[in-house]
Amino acid sequence: MTGGRPLPDFRLEVHLGRWEFSAPHHLTASDAQTLTIRELLDMATDEEREALDNLPLSYVPVRGGERLLRPIADTYEEVGPGDVLSFAGAEEAIFWAMQELVGPGEHAVLTVPNYQSMESVALATGAEVSGLPLSPETGWSLDLDELESLLRPNTRLVAVNLPNNPTGGLAEPADFRRLAALCDERGIRLFSDEVYRGLELDPERTLPQAADLSFSAISLNVMSKAYGLPGLRIGWIACRDPAVLERLERRRHYTSICNSAPSELLAAIALRNGEAIRARNRDIIAANLPVFEAFFARHEDLFEWEPPAGGCVCFPRYLGEDGVEDFCRRLVEEAGVVLLPAGIFSSDLADVPGDRFRIGVGRRDPEAALEAFEEFLARSPAVR
């Protein structure tokens, strides 16, 4: 870090580290339904299976091997393999990008709520950072007028996460294009976290990718969310500005250095079958949404439910008198159902509604978790 504040605890990871693998019902999962190795290899060609059988467990290039970079580039319109830098998941990319793109004496604007590391690392650089709040009153959408009002002469970075985690909010495609144009006009780098792209149930609302819209913009993506393959630990940044990729590559020398060779090959298989995998995951979300809607309709005195516009997480409102923090604590301790209360997503930059919780709708068979949830509500009159 270059002179800001120490990094705080990563609240989400601390909470999930306590409960994700010990509680029986993980109802706040941020990824789509995970594929098994067998399911993924069933999509592989004979050549890919043979390559995996004979794969040396050696180092791979820091940027990623050609076998990985080519199918990543194929997911863009204007990006080639040389415009891609791979990382060990999206988190490593965020960690280095926020440090490389902004620093002391400079200003950044970030959407709020956000994935905490984007905010915490940016603040730790010593930069001035402003929050662009996404509001439930506007469906958690992007307010370009408010964004423009936050810009300063020393603004160097605008970082957005759309579809948004934790709200499921989404911008209109025309607004996103205007955002990219505005950043170009002002000489501002646009950093776009696009890890949920491809899970929109309405294809007309799928956003263009920032790296396709602007030479200087950065698109972040990962195998974890829309593809449902977090165990591969493969993320990437796409940017047509070679200078920024070179600087980020040198940063990566200090952390993971390179990817796992088997993960790169498995990710390449998934990317080649990417549309089929994302369609499968959209089908799971579409099948789940009526189940969640029916659950919350039975308890409309306690919850205000709104499905995600994009992605597989959303941010319902809790109306109980005990408050969402106590409610979520009791729910996991007494019923083994994990949710993420609003405090996990609190921000130093802008207010986050304190009566919300994140719930995931991208995993198969949520009925058992919802049944445990419902049984908890039935025996807990104190929440009403």
PATIGU-286243 format. One record per residue (C-alpha): residue number from 1; residue in one letter; chain; x, y, z. Coordinates in steps of 0.5 Angstrom, whole numbers. Example, Ala and Ser with C-alpha at 12.3 -4.5 7.8 and 13.67 -1.06 7.14 Angstrom:
[1, "A", "A", [25, -9, 16]]
[2, "S", "A", [27, -2, 14]]
# end
This chain:
[1, "M", "A", [0, 0, 0]]
[2, "T", "A", [2, 7, -1]]
[3, "G", "A", [0, 11, 5]]
[4, "G", "A", [-7, 11, 6]]
[5, "R", "A", [-10, 7, 12]]
[6, "P", "A", [-9, -1, 14]]
[7, "L", "A", [-13, -6, 11]]
[8, "P", "A", [-19, -8, 16]]
[9, "D", "A", [-22, -15, 16]]
[10, "F", "A", [-26, -17, 10]]
[11, "R", "A", [-32, -18, 14]]
[12, "L", "A", [-36, -22, 8]]
[13, "E", "A", [-30, -27, 9]]
[14, "V", "A", [-29, -27, 16]]
[15, "H", "A", [-37, -29, 17]]
[16, "L", "A", [-37, -34, 11]]
[17, "G", "A", [-30, -37, 14]]
[18, "R", "A", [-35, -38, 21]]
[19, "W", "A", [-41, -41, 17]]
[20, "E", "A", [-40, -43, 10]]
[21, "F", "A", [-38, -50, 11]]
[22, "S", "A", [-41, -51, 18]]
[23, "A", "A", [-48, -49, 17]]
[24, "P", "A", [-52, -54, 13]]
[25, "H", "A", [-56, -49, 9]]
[26, "H", "A", [-52, -44, 5]]
[27, "L", "A", [-57, -39, 3]]
[28, "T", "A", [-53, -33, 1]]
[29, "A", "A", [-48, -36, -4]]
[30, "S", "A", [-46, -31, -9]]
[31, "D", "A", [-44, -36, -15]]
[32, "A", "A", [-48, -40, -20]]
[33, "Q", "A", [-49, -48, -19]]
[34, "T", "A", [-42, -51, -19]]
[35, "L", "A", [-40, -56, -24]]
[36, "T", "A", [-37, -62, -22]]
[37, "I", "A", [-31, -65, -26]]
[38, "R", "A", [-35, -70, -29]]
[39, "E", "A", [-40, -65, -32]]
[40, "L", "A", [-34, -61, -34]]
[41, "L", "A", [-30, -66, -38]]
[42, "D", "A", [-37, -69, -41]]
[43, "M", "A", [-36, -62, -45]]
[44, "A", "A", [-29, -63, -47]]
[45, "T", "A", [-27, -66, -54]]
[46, "D", "A", [-22, -72, -54]]
[47, "E", "A", [-16, -67, -56]]
[48, "E", "A", [-18, -64, -49]]
[49, "R", "A", [-18, -70, -45]]
[50, "E", "A", [-12, -73, -48]]
[51, "A", "A", [-9, -66, -46]]
[52, "L", "A", [-11, -66, -39]]
[53, "D", "A", [-8, -73, -38]]
[54, "N", "A", [-1, -71, -41]]
[55, "L", "A", [-1, -64, -38]]
[56, "P", "A", [6, -63, -34]]
[57, "L", "A", [4, -60, -27]]
[58, "S", "A", [9, -54, -29]]
[59, "Y", "A", [9, -47, -29]]
[60, "V", "A", [5, -43, -34]]
[61, "P", "A", [6, -36, -37]]
[62, "V", "A", [5, -31, -32]]
[63, "R", "A", [-1, -28, -37]]
[64, "G", "A", [-4, -34, -38]]
[65, "G", "A", [-3, -39, -43]]
[66, "E", "A", [-5, -39, -50]]
[67, "R", "A", [-10, -44, -49]]
[68, "L", "A", [-13, -40, -44]]
[69, "L", "A", [-13, -33, -47]]
[70, "R", "A", [-15, -35, -53]]
[71, "P", "A", [-22, -37, -51]]
[72, "I", "A", [-23, -31, -46]]
[73, "A", "A", [-21, -26, -52]]
[74, "D", "A", [-27, -30, -56]]
[75, "T", "A", [-32, -27, -50]]
[76, "Y", "A", [-31, -20, -53]]
[77, "E", "A", [-32, -16, -59]]
[78, "E", "A", [-25, -12, -59]]
[79, "V", "A", [-21, -16, -55]]
[80, "G", "A", [-15, -20, -57]]
[81, "P", "A", [-11, -25, -53]]
[82, "G", "A", [-6, -20, -52]]
[83, "D", "A", [-11, -16, -48]]
[84, "V", "A", [-12, -21, -43]]
[85, "L", "A", [-8, -22, -36]]
[86, "S", "A", [-10, -27, -32]]
[87, "F", "A", [-10, -28, -24]]
[88, "A", "A", [-12, -32, -19]]
[89, "G", "A", [-19, -31, -18]]
[90, "A", "A", [-22, -24, -19]]
[91, "E", "A", [-20, -22, -12]]
[92, "E", "A", [-13, -22, -14]]
[93, "A", "A", [-14, -17, -20]]
[94, "I", "A", [-18, -12, -15]]
[95, "F", "A", [-13, -12, -10]]
[96, "W", "A", [-7, -10, -15]]
[97, "A", "A", [-12, -6, -20]]
[98, "M", "A", [-14, -1, -14]]
[99, "Q", "A", [-7, 0, -12]]
[100, "E", "A", [-4, 1, -19]]
[101, "L", "A", [-10, 6, -22]]
[102, "V", "A", [-11, 11, -16]]
[103, "G", "A", [-6, 13, -11]]
[104, "P", "A", [-5, 19, -6]]
[105, "G", "A", [-7, 26, -9]]
[106, "E", "A", [-12, 23, -14]]
[107, "H", "A", [-19, 21, -13]]
[108, "A", "A", [-24, 15, -15]]
[109, "V", "A", [-31, 14, -15]]
[110, "L", "A", [-34, 7, -13]]
[111, "T", "A", [-41, 4, -13]]
[112, "V", "A", [-44, 3, -6]]
[113, "P", "A", [-46, -2, -4]]
[114, "N", "A", [-40, -6, -7]]
[115, "Y", "A", [-35, -12, -6]]
[116, "Q", "A", [-31, -10, 0]]
[117, "S", "A", [-24, -10, -3]]
[118, "M", "A", [-25, -5, -8]]
[119, "E", "A", [-27, 0, -3]]
[120, "S", "A", [-22, -2, 2]]
[121, "V", "A", [-16, -3, -2]]
[122, "A", "A", [-17, 4, -6]]
[123, "L", "A", [-18, 7, 1]]
[124, "A", "A", [-11, 4, 3]]
[125, "T", "A", [-8, 7, -2]]
[126, "G", "A", [-9, 14, 0]]
[127, "A", "A", [-13, 16, -5]]
[128, "E", "A", [-19, 20, -4]]
[129, "V", "A", [-25, 16, -5]]
[130, "S", "A", [-33, 18, -6]]
[131, "G", "A", [-39, 13, -6]]
[132, "L", "A", [-44, 13, -12]]
[133, "P", "A", [-50, 10, -8]]
[134, "L", "A", [-54, 5, -11]]
[135, "S", "A", [-62, 6, -9]]
[136, "P", "A", [-67, 1, -8]]
[137, "E", "A", [-72, 7, -10]]
[138, "T", "A", [-69, 6, -17]]
[139, "G", "A", [-68, -1, -17]]
[140, "W", "A", [-61, -1, -15]]
[141, "S", "A", [-59, 2, -22]]
[142, "L", "A", [-54, 7, -24]]
[143, "D", "A", [-55, 14, -23]]
[144, "L", "A", [-51, 18, -29]]
[145, "D", "A", [-53, 25, -26]]
[146, "E", "A", [-50, 23, -19]]
[147, "L", "A", [-44, 20, -22]]
[148, "E", "A", [-42, 26, -26]]
[149, "S", "A", [-43, 31, -20]]
[150, "L", "A", [-38, 27, -16]]
[151, "L", "A", [-33, 28, -21]]
[152, "R", "A", [-27, 32, -20]]
[153, "P", "A", [-21, 35, -24]]
[154, "N", "A", [-17, 30, -20]]
[155, "T", "A", [-21, 24, -21]]
[156, "R", "A", [-17, 18, -24]]
[157, "L", "A", [-22, 12, -23]]
[158, "V", "A", [-29, 10, -24]]
[159, "A", "A", [-30, 3, -21]]
[160, "V", "A", [-37, 0, -22]]
[161, "N", "A", [-40, -7, -21]]
[162, "L", "A", [-46, -9, -25]]
[163, "P", "A", [-50, -13, -24]]
[164, "N", "A", [-49, -11, -17]]
[165, "N", "A", [-47, -15, -11]]
[166, "P", "A", [-50, -16, -7]]
[167, "T", "A", [-57, -12, -10]]
[168, "G", "A", [-57, -15, -17]]
[169, "G", "A", [-58, -8, -19]]
[170, "L", "A", [-56, -7, -27]]
[171, "A", "A", [-56, -1, -31]]
[172, "E", "A", [-59, 0, -38]]
[173, "P", "A", [-54, -1, -43]]
[174, "A", "A", [-55, 6, -46]]
[175, "D", "A", [-53, 9, -39]]
[176, "F", "A", [-47, 4, -39]]
[177, "R", "A", [-45, 6, -46]]
[178, "R", "A", [-46, 14, -44]]
[179, "L", "A", [-41, 12, -37]]
[180, "A", "A", [-36, 9, -42]]
[181, "A", "A", [-36, 15, -46]]
[182, "L", "A", [-36, 20, -40]]
[183, "C", "A", [-30, 17, -37]]
[184, "D", "A", [-26, 17, -44]]
[185, "E", "A", [-28, 25, -45]]
[186, "R", "A", [-26, 26, -38]]
[187, "G", "A", [-19, 22, -38]]
[188, "I", "A", [-22, 17, -33]]
[189, "R", "A", [-20, 10, -33]]
[190, "L", "A", [-27, 6, -32]]
[191, "F", "A", [-26, -1, -28]]
[192, "S", "A", [-32, -5, -29]]
[193, "D", "A", [-33, -11, -25]]
[194, "E", "A", [-37, -16, -30]]
[195, "V", "A", [-37, -22, -26]]
[196, "Y", "A", [-44, -23, -26]]
[197, "R", "A", [-45, -22, -34]]
[198, "G", "A", [-49, -27, -37]]
[199, "L", "A", [-54, -29, -32]]
[200, "E", "A", [-59, -24, -34]]
[201, "L", "A", [-66, -27, -35]]
[202, "D", "A", [-68, -21, -40]]
[203, "P", "A", [-62, -22, -45]]
[204, "E", "A", [-64, -15, -48]]
[205, "R", "A", [-61, -12, -41]]
[206, "T", "A", [-54, -15, -42]]
[207, "L", "A", [-49, -10, -41]]
[208, "P", "A", [-44, -9, -46]]
[209, "Q", "A", [-37, -10, -44]]
[210, "A", "A", [-33, -4, -42]]
[211, "A", "A", [-26, -6, -45]]
[212, "D", "A", [-30, -7, -52]]
[213, "L", "A", [-33, 0, -51]]
[214, "S", "A", [-26, 4, -49]]
[215, "F", "A", [-19, 3, -51]]
[216, "S", "A", [-17, 5, -43]]
[217, "A", "A", [-23, 1, -40]]
[218, "I", "A", [-22, -5, -36]]
[219, "S", "A", [-26, -11, -35]]
[220, "L", "A", [-26, -16, -30]]
[221, "N", "A", [-29, -23, -30]]
[222, "V", "A", [-28, -29, -27]]
[223, "M", "A", [-30, -37, -28]]
[224, "S", "A", [-33, -37, -21]]
[225, "K", "A", [-40, -33, -21]]
[226, "A", "A", [-43, -34, -28]]
[227, "Y", "A", [-40, -40, -30]]
[228, "G", "A", [-40, -43, -23]]
[229, "L", "A", [-33, -45, -22]]
[230, "P", "A", [-30, -42, -16]]
[231, "G", "A", [-26, -48, -15]]
[232, "L", "A", [-21, -46, -21]]
[233, "R", "A", [-19, -40, -18]]
[234, "I", "A", [-18, -37, -25]]
[235, "G", "A", [-20, -29, -26]]
[236, "W", "A", [-18, -24, -31]]
[237, "I", "A", [-17, -17, -33]]
[238, "A", "A", [-19, -15, -40]]
[239, "C", "A", [-16, -8, -43]]
[240, "R", "A", [-13, -6, -50]]
[241, "D", "A", [-8, -1, -46]]
[242, "P", "A", [-2, -5, -46]]
[243, "A", "A", [2, -1, -41]]
[244, "V", "A", [-3, -2, -36]]
[245, "L", "A", [-3, -9, -37]]
[246, "E", "A", [5, -9, -36]]
[247, "R", "A", [4, -6, -30]]
[248, "L", "A", [-1, -10, -27]]
[249, "E", "A", [3, -16, -29]]
[250, "R", "A", [9, -14, -25]]
[251, "R", "A", [5, -13, -19]]
[252, "R", "A", [2, -20, -20]]
[253, "H", "A", [10, -23, -19]]
[254, "Y", "A", [9, -21, -12]]
[255, "T", "A", [3, -25, -11]]
[256, "S", "A", [1, -32, -15]]
[257, "I", "A", [6, -31, -20]]
[258, "C", "A", [2, -35, -25]]
[259, "N", "A", [-4, -40, -25]]
[260, "S", "A", [-5, -47, -24]]
[261, "A", "A", [-4, -51, -31]]
[262, "P", "A", [-10, -56, -30]]
[263, "S", "A", [-14, -50, -28]]
[264, "E", "A", [-13, -46, -34]]
[265, "L", "A", [-14, -52, -38]]
[266, "L", "A", [-21, -54, -35]]
[267, "A", "A", [-23, -46, -35]]
[268, "A", "A", [-21, -47, -43]]
[269, "I", "A", [-26, -52, -43]]
[270, "A", "A", [-31, -48, -40]]
[271, "L", "A", [-30, -42, -44]]
[272, "R", "A", [-31, -46, -50]]
[273, "N", "A", [-38, -48, -47]]
[274, "G", "A", [-39, -42, -44]]
[275, "E", "A", [-46, -40, -47]]
[276, "A", "A", [-49, -47, -45]]
[277, "I", "A", [-46, -47, -38]]
[278, "R", "A", [-49, -40, -37]]
[279, "A", "A", [-56, -42, -40]]
[280, "R", "A", [-56, -48, -35]]
[281, "N", "A", [-55, -43, -30]]
[282, "R", "A", [-60, -38, -32]]
[283, "D", "A", [-65, -44, -32]]
[284, "I", "A", [-63, -45, -25]]
[285, "I", "A", [-65, -38, -23]]
[286, "A", "A", [-71, -38, -27]]
[287, "A", "A", [-74, -44, -24]]
[288, "N", "A", [-72, -42, -17]]
[289, "L", "A", [-75, -35, -17]]
[290, "P", "A", [-82, -37, -16]]
[291, "V", "A", [-80, -41, -10]]
[292, "F", "A", [-77, -35, -7]]
[293, "E", "A", [-83, -31, -9]]
[294, "A", "A", [-88, -36, -6]]
[295, "F", "A", [-84, -36, 0]]
[296, "F", "A", [-83, -29, 1]]
[297, "A", "A", [-90, -28, -1]]
[298, "R", "A", [-92, -32, 5]]
[299, "H", "A", [-88, -28, 10]]
[300, "E", "A", [-90, -21, 7]]
[301, "D", "A", [-91, -18, 14]]
[302, "L", "A", [-83, -19, 15]]
[303, "F", "A", [-80, -18, 8]]
[304, "E", "A", [-80, -14, 2]]
[305, "W", "A", [-77, -18, -4]]
[306, "E", "A", [-75, -16, -10]]
[307, "P", "A", [-71, -21, -15]]
[308, "P", "A", [-65, -19, -18]]
[309, "A", "A", [-65, -15, -25]]
[310, "G", "A", [-58, -19, -26]]
[311, "G", "A", [-54, -24, -23]]
[312, "C", "A", [-56, -29, -18]]
[313, "V", "A", [-56, -25, -11]]
[314, "C", "A", [-61, -20, -9]]
[315, "F", "A", [-62, -16, -3]]
[316, "P", "A", [-69, -16, 1]]
[317, "R", "A", [-71, -12, 6]]
[318, "Y", "A", [-73, -15, 13]]
[319, "L", "A", [-78, -11, 17]]
[320, "G", "A", [-78, -15, 24]]
[321, "E", "A", [-77, -11, 30]]
[322, "D", "A", [-71, -15, 32]]
[323, "G", "A", [-67, -12, 26]]
[324, "V", "A", [-63, -15, 21]]
[325, "E", "A", [-57, -17, 24]]
[326, "D", "A", [-60, -20, 30]]
[327, "F", "A", [-65, -24, 26]]
[328, "C", "A", [-59, -27, 21]]
[329, "R", "A", [-55, -29, 27]]
[330, "R", "A", [-61, -32, 30]]
[331, "L", "A", [-62, -36, 24]]
[332, "V", "A", [-56, -39, 23]]
[333, "E", "A", [-54, -41, 30]]
[334, "E", "A", [-61, -44, 31]]
[335, "A", "A", [-63, -46, 24]]
[336, "G", "A", [-57, -47, 21]]
[337, "V", "A", [-59, -42, 15]]
[338, "V", "A", [-53, -37, 13]]
[339, "L", "A", [-55, -30, 10]]
[340, "L", "A", [-51, -24, 10]]
[341, "P", "A", [-54, -18, 14]]
[342, "A", "A", [-53, -11, 11]]
[343, "G", "A", [-47, -10, 16]]
[344, "I", "A", [-43, -14, 12]]
[345, "F", "A", [-44, -9, 6]]
[346, "S", "A", [-43, -3, 10]]
[347, "S", "A", [-39, 3, 7]]
[348, "D", "A", [-35, 9, 9]]
[349, "L", "A", [-37, 12, 3]]
[350, "A", "A", [-44, 12, 3]]
[351, "D", "A", [-50, 10, 7]]
[352, "V", "A", [-52, 2, 5]]
[353, "P", "A", [-59, 1, 8]]
[354, "G", "A", [-59, -3, 14]]
[355, "D", "A", [-65, -7, 14]]
[356, "R", "A", [-63, -11, 8]]
[357, "F", "A", [-59, -18, 7]]
[358, "R", "A", [-56, -22, 2]]
[359, "I", "A", [-59, -28, -1]]
[360, "G", "A", [-57, -33, -7]]
[361, "V", "A", [-62, -35, -12]]
[362, "G", "A", [-57, -39, -17]]
[363, "R", "A", [-56, -46, -13]]
[364, "R", "A", [-61, -52, -15]]
[365, "D", "A", [-66, -55, -10]]
[366, "P", "A", [-66, -49, -5]]
[367, "E", "A", [-73, -52, -2]]
[368, "A", "A", [-69, -55, 4]]
[369, "A", "A", [-66, -49, 6]]
[370, "L", "A", [-73, -45, 6]]
[371, "E", "A", [-76, -50, 10]]
[372, "A", "A", [-71, -49, 15]]
[373, "F", "A", [-72, -42, 15]]
[374, "E", "A", [-80, -43, 15]]
[375, "E", "A", [-79, -47, 21]]
[376, "F", "A", [-75, -42, 25]]
[377, "L", "A", [-80, -37, 23]]
[378, "A", "A", [-86, -41, 26]]
[379, "R", "A", [-82, -42, 32]]
[380, "S", "A", [-79, -35, 33]]
[381, "P", "A", [-85, -30, 35]]
[382, "A", "A", [-80, -25, 37]]
[383, "V", "A", [-78, -23, 30]]
[384, "R", "A", [-85, -21, 29]]
# end
